[in-house]
Amino acid sequence: MSMQYYDLDPVHFLTIADMTWHAGLKFTCQELKLFSKVEDYVLLESQMRGGMCFLAQRYARANNPYLSCYNPSEPSSYIVNLDVNNLYGFCMCEHLPVGDFRALALI
């Protein structure tokens, strides 16, 4: 079936996900821009995570000017509570990046 529709031989792929990726690229005629610097690829690869990732602390203490217990001699810190549902579903509805990769600066 894949030979008939996509001209891809399943024997040349280790996983069905890899073959699906190549079939999608071939079907959409989308050309991906290659990384020009090794550092860009290493940065991207180091930021990839698989599965569910949850980091939490039992106790957190904030120190910022908006609190009554603010201590200016200590560094400022904030607590952010993020509650996000259906991240996988959201990502599957978005377009994948194909080029113009650049690093974002933290403000």
Number of C-alpha atoms within 10 A of each C-alpha: 9 12 9 8 9 15 11 17 12 15 8 9 13 9 10 10 10 13 19 16 11 14 17 13 13 14 11 8 9 10 10 10 11 11 12 8 8 8 10 13 12 10 11 11 10 8 7 7 8 5 5 5 6 5 4 6 5 4 5 9 7 15 18 16 12 9 9 8 10 14 12 10 7 9 10 12 12 11 10 7 6 6 5 6 8 7 8 8 9 9 10 9 8 8 7 8 9 11 11 8 12 7 8 6 5 4 3
